[in-house]
Amino acid sequence: MIGIGIITLIIYIAAILIINVVFKRKMAEAMVWTFLLIVAIGGIFGHHNPVTLAADGIQDAAGQEVVYASMAFVFMAFIMEKTGVIQRLIQILNSVLGRLPGGSGYVSTIASALFGMVSGSGSGNASAVGSITIPWMKGSGWTTERATTIVAGNAGLGIVFPPSSSMLLLLGMPTIAAELTSNELYVGLMGAAIIVLIYRLAVVFLYARHDGLKPVPKDQILPFGRALKENFGSFVIFLGIAVPLIFTMGPVGSAVEATLNASAEDAFDAISLVMWIPVLMIFFTIVEGWKYLPHSFSGWKNMIEGSIGKFTEVGCQLFFSFASATVLSDLGIQEEFEAIFGVLGSYSPILVMIVVAIVLTLMVAPFSGTATTTAMGAMCYAALRSIGLAPVTCCVVFLFLISNEGCTPPQAAPIYIASGIAGLEDPAKIFKNLLFHYALPVIIISMLIMLRVIPIIGA
C-alpha cells in the first residue's frame, strides 16, 4: 500500500523543511532543490524516466493560472504602495474601527468567510481579501507576519462556508448524491463553519492581546464624515473585486454566460476571478492614484524595474510547488492512498478517522482543495460511511480537513499569495503559527465531529 508515491511525499516535505529551516536557505531555493530531488527519486526508485517526470511537472506548472495571478497580485501591491491608495482607504476604515484594538484583523477574518460563500477558492480568497486587508492591518499596527498569517490561515474559509466548489463536487458524486441533498449539506456545513469562524475570531483576539495592539490614537482618527470626504476616491479600487463578481455571478453572470457560450462553447468557464481581480485592481488603482505615478516612459521603466525583485520568490515558490505536485501524482500517490482506504474497513473506527485525517492533510499540502476533492472525495466518503457516520457528517468532515489548503505549509498557494501582497520575503516565518493555530485546530474539530462530540445539524 505504501509505495514510492507516499514515501516520496514524506521525503519531499522533510527536505523542504531541512533546507529552509536547518540550512537557512530561501523557500524558493528549497522548492527548486526538492523538485529535483523527487524527480531523481522517481527516476532511480520509481522506474520512471526522470526527463519525462521533470517535463510533465514543468509543463503543468506553466499552465497554472495561480502562478501568473500571484505575479499580478505582487505588482498590484507594488502599485498600491506607490500611489498611497491604501493609506487613504485606511483613513476611512480607521474612522469606523480604529478604536477597536486589532479591528482590521477581525474584518479580514469575517471578510474571508463572506467571500468564501461566493468564491470557494483558497487562492481567490487570499487574493481578494488580502489585497485590501493586509495593507490595512499593517497600517493599523499588525506586523507583516501576523497580517500574512491571518489572511493565509483564513483562506480555507472559502471551502467550509457553503456553497463552495468542493462542496458542489462532492454533491455531484453519485454515491453521495444518492444519500444526501444539497439543502442538508448546506445547513449542516454552515452550522459547523460558524464554529470555525468563532475560533478564528478568538485567534485574532489573542494575537491582538499578545502583540499589545492598541486602538489607533485618537489624534490619528479623523471624524468619519471628514475621512470619507477627503478620501472617498479610494473606494474605486473595490471595483476591481466588484466588477468580476457582478459579471460572473447572479442575473448579470447568467446573461454574460449565455452570451459568451453562444459564441464559443464553455467560453464563460474560461473567465478566472483569481486573474481578473488583480488586473482590474491594478487598473483602478492607477486611475485613482494617477497623479502619484510617473508621467513619462523613463519614469515608468524605472519604477517597473524596481519591482522586479519582488516577483522572484513568490513566482518560483508557486511554480515548483505545482511542478512537484504533478511529479508526485505521476509517481502514483493517489493510487496508493486508494489502496489504503480499500483495507480500512476491517480495522477500528478510530483508526479509520485518524488515517482519513492524516491522508487528507498530506494530500491538501501539495494539491488544492478542489484537486483533493476530485481524487479522494468518494473514497474518503466511503471510508467514513463504513464506520457508521451520517452522510452529512462525512461530507462536513471532508470539507473541514481539505479547508487546510491555505494553512498547511510548506506548499499551500495562499501562503505565498498573501506573502507576496504583504511583502513577506521568508514565508517560513509563519509556518509554525499556521500549523498550530490554524491547521491543527481544524483537524481536532474534525476529529471531535467524527467522534460525535460536536453534533452536526441533520446528522
N, C-alpha and C positions, 0 to 999 in steps of 0.2 A: 504493500500500500504506500509506504513512504519511500519514494524513489528519488531520482535525480532532481525533479522539479522542486519538491519541498525542501530537500537538502540545500539546493542552490539558493532558494529564497532565504533560508536561515543564514547561510554564509553571506549572502548579499547584504542583509540588514546589519549583521555583525560587522562586516567590513566597512560599511559606511560610517558606523559609529566609531570604530577604531581609528580610521583615517582622519575623521573630523575631530574627535574628542581627544584621542591619545596623541596623535601626531600633529594636531592643531592645524590641519590643512583646511582650506576653504571648502564649503559644501559642494560647490560646483566641481572642484577638482576631485572630491571624493566620489561624486556621481560618475565622472568620466572613468576613473580607475576601476570602480566596481562594475561598470558596464563591461569593460574589457575583461575583468575577472570572470564574470558569469558566462561571457562568450567563450572564454578559454575552457571553463569547466564543462560547458555544453559540448565543446569540440573534443575534449580529451576523454571525459567520462560518460557523456551522453550520446556519443556516436553520431553527432551532428556535424555538418560542415560549418566551421566557425565563420567563414566568409559569408555564407548564406544567413546564419544567425544574425551577424552584425548588420548585414544589408537589410534584412527584414525589420530589425529594430529601428534603424536609422530612417528607413522609408516610412514606417508607421509614425514615428515621432515627427517627421517632416510634414505629415498630413494632419497633425493635431491642432485644431484651431486655438486651443487654450495657450499653446506656446506663443502664438502670434498675438493673441489677446493680451497676454501678460506684458508683452513689449509695449503694446498700446497703452496699458494702464501705467506703466513706468513713465512713459512720455507725458501722459495726462497729468500725473503727479508733478512732473517737472514744470509743465506749463502753468499749472495752478500755483506753484511756488513763485514762478516768475511774475505772474500777474497780480498775486496777492488776493485772489478772489476768495479763497477760503478764510483769510483773516477778516474780510468784510462780512462773510456769512457768519463767522463766529461771533461777531459783534451782536448780530440779531439773536442767535441761539443762546448766547450767554445772558442776554437781557431777560430771557424766559427761564433758563435752567441754571444760570451761573451761581445762584445761591445754594444749590444742592451740591455737596461735595461729590465729585465723580459723576455728575449728571450726564455727561456725554457718553459715559460707559453704559449707563442704563439704556439710553436712547439707542445706542448701537446694538445692544442685545435684543431689545424689542423689535428694532427695525429688521434684524436678521430673521426673526420669527415671522414677521409680516411679509417680508419679501419672499421668504420660503414658501408661503402659501400660493404665490403666483409664479415662482420660479422652479423650485425643486432641484436646483443645481448648486452644489457646494462652491464651485468656482465662480458661478454667476453671482451667488450671494456675497461671497467675499469681495468680488469686484464692485458690485453696485453699492453695497453698504459701506465697504471700506473706503471707497473713493471720497465719500463725504465725511464719515465719522472719524476716520483715522486722523486726518489733519485737525479736525475739531478737538479730538481727545488730546492730541499733542499740544494744541494751543491752549487747553484748559488745565494742564498740569500733569496729565498722564505721560509716562515715559514712552519712548518708541517701542520698547519691548512689550510693555503692558498693552498698548494700543493694538499692536500686531497680534498679541495673544488673544485678546478679546474678539477681534474680528475673525481670525482663523479658527479659533475654538468654537465659535458660534456658526460657522459656515454650514455645518451639518444640520442646523435647524431647518434648512430647506428640504430635508428629507423627512424629518419627523413631523412637520406640520403639513397636513394634507391640503390640497391634493398635490403630491409630488410625482415626478416622472417614475420614480422607483415604485411608488405605491400603485400607479396605473399599470406598470409592467407586471407586478405580482397579480393584480386582478385579471390580467389578460392570459394568465397561465391556466390551462384547462382544469388541472387538479384543484386549484384554488378557487376558480370561478364556480366550480360545481358545489362548493361548500360555503362560500362567503360572498355577500353582496357588497357593493361599493359603499352603501349607506352604513352598513355595520362596521366596516373597516374605517370609514371616515370618522364616525363618532368615537370608536374605541381608540384610534390613533390620536385624535385631537385631545381627548381626556388625558392620555398618557403624556403627550407632548407638553402639556401645561406643567406637569411635574418637572420636566427637564428645564423649562423656561424659568420656573421659580428658583430652581437650584442655580441656574446660570446667573440670575439677578443677585442671588446671595453671594456668588463668587465675586461679582463686581463690587458689592458692598464690602466684602472682606479685603479685596485688593485696595479699595479706597482707604479703608482704615489702616491697613498695614503700611501703605505708602504715605500716609499722613496728608492725603489730599484735603485741601481747604476750599471753601467756597471762593469764587472769584472775588477779589477785593471790591468793596462797594464803589470805590472811586474809579474802577475799571469797567463797571457795568453801566451802560447807557440806559436811560428810560426806553422802554420798548418802542414807543412812538418815534422817538428821535433815531434810534438804531435802525428802525425799518425805513424811515425816510431817507437817511444818509446812505444806506447800503442795500436798498431794495433790488437794485440791478443784479446783485449776486445770485438771486433766485433763478436767474436764467439758466444756470448750469444744470438745474434739475430737469430741464427739458431733455437733456442727454439721456436721462433714465425714462422720463415720461413718454417721449415720442416712440421709442422702440416698443414699450409695453402697450401703448394705445394701438399701435399698428399691428400687433401680433396677438392681442387678446380681446375678448369681448366682441360686441357687434362690429366694431371697426375691423378688428382682426379677422372676423369671419368674412367680411366683404373683401378685404385685401386677399385673403386666402383663395376665395372663389375667382377673383380677377386674375391672380398670378397663375393659379393652377389651370385656368382655361387656356392660357398661352403656352405653358410648359408644365408637364406633369411633375408634381412634387416640388415645384419651384418655391412654394411657401416654406417648405421644411428646410430650405437652404438658408433662410434668414436666421442669423445667430445673434442672440441677445448679448452673449459674452464678447462678441466682436463689435457690435454696433454701439453698445453703451459707451465704451471708451472713445471711439471715433467721434461720436456726436458730442460727448462731454468736452473733448478737445476743441471741437468747432465752437461750441457755445462759450467755452472759457476764453478763447481767442476773441470772439465777438465782444464779450463783456469787458475784457481787460486789454483791448487793443492799444490803448494809449500807454500802457506799461511795457509794451513789447517793442522790439526793434522795428524800424520803418525802412530798412534798407536790406538789400540782398546780403551784403557782407555781415550785417548785424545778425540776421537770421542764421547765416552759415556758422558764425562763431558761437551763437547760442546753442545750435543743434550739436555742434562738435563737442561742446561742453557737457552734453547729456549722454554721450556715447558710453562712458564708463559705467553708467547706471544700468545698462542693459545686460552686460556680460554675465553677471552672477545669476540673475533670475532666469534668463533665457537658457543658459547652459544647464541649470538645475532641472528645469522642467523638461527640456529636450531629452536629456539622458534618463530622466525618470520614466518617461513614456517608452523610450527605446528599450530600457531594461525590462519593463512590464511585458513587452512583446516577446523578448527572449525567454522570459520565464514561462509565458504561455506556450511558446514553441517547444519548451522542454517538458511539457505535459503536466503542469501543475494542477490544472483543472481536473484532468482525468484522475490524478492521484487523490485529490480531495473527494471525488465521486466514489472511489473505491473505499475510502474511509467511512463515508456515510452509508455505504452499502452494508457494512457489518455492524453498525452502531446499535441496531435494533435489539440485538441479543445481549446487550450489556445494560447496566443500571441507568435509570433516568438521569441521575446526577451526572454521570459520565457523558451522556449524550449532550446535556446542557453545556457542560464545560468545553467539550470538543467543538460544538457549534460556535460558542463564543470565541474560542481560540482561532478556529479556521477563518471565521469572518473578519476577525481583527487582522489576521495575517493577509487575507485577500484584499481588504479595503485599503491597505497601505500602498501597494503598487498599482492597484486598479481603482477606478472611480466607483461610486455607489451604483451607478447605472450598469456598468460592466459587471460588477459583482452580482447584482440582481439577476441579470441575464444568465450568468454562468451558474450561480449557486441557489437562486431563489426556490426553484421547485424541489431541489434536493434537501435543502435545509427545512423547508416546509414539511416534507415527508418525514424527515428525521424527528422533528418536534411533534408532529401528529402521532408518531408511533409510540410516544410516551404519554399520550393522553391529553395533550394541551389543546385547548379550543382553537378553531381556525383563526379567529381574530387575534388571539394571543400569539400564535405562531408568527403571523404577519407583523404585528407590532414589535415583537422581539427582533425579528429580522431587520426591520427598518431602523430600529434603535441602534443595532450593532453596526450597520453599514453607515449610519449617520456620522460615525467617527472618521469618515473620509477626509474631513477638514482638519482633524487634530491628531492624526496618527503619524508621527514622524517615522522615518525621515523623508517620505516620498509624497505626502499629501500636497496636491497642487495649490489649494487655498493658502497654505503656509507661505508659499513663495509669491503668490499674487499679493497677499497682504504685506509681506516683507518688501516687495517692490514698491508698493504705494507708500509705505511708511519710511522707506529708505533704510531698512534694517539690513546691513551688509552680511551679518552672520546669523541666519535663522536658527542655527543650533542653540543659540542662547535661550530660545523659548521652548525647546523640545521638552524639557523636564516639566514645566508648568502645563504645557498642552497635554502631556501624557497623564499626569497625576491629578490635575484639576479639571480636565475636560473629558478625555477619553476613558480613563479608568472608572470614574463615577457612573458614566453611561453603561459601561459593562456591568457594574454592580447593580444598577437599577434594572437592567435586563435580566440578570440572574434572579433578582427578587420577584420580578414579574413571572418568570418561569416557575419559581417555587411557590407561586400564588400568594406571596406576602403582600405584593401590590396588586390589587384587583384591576382588571380591565373591563370597561363598560361593554356589555354584550357577551362576555365570556361565559 
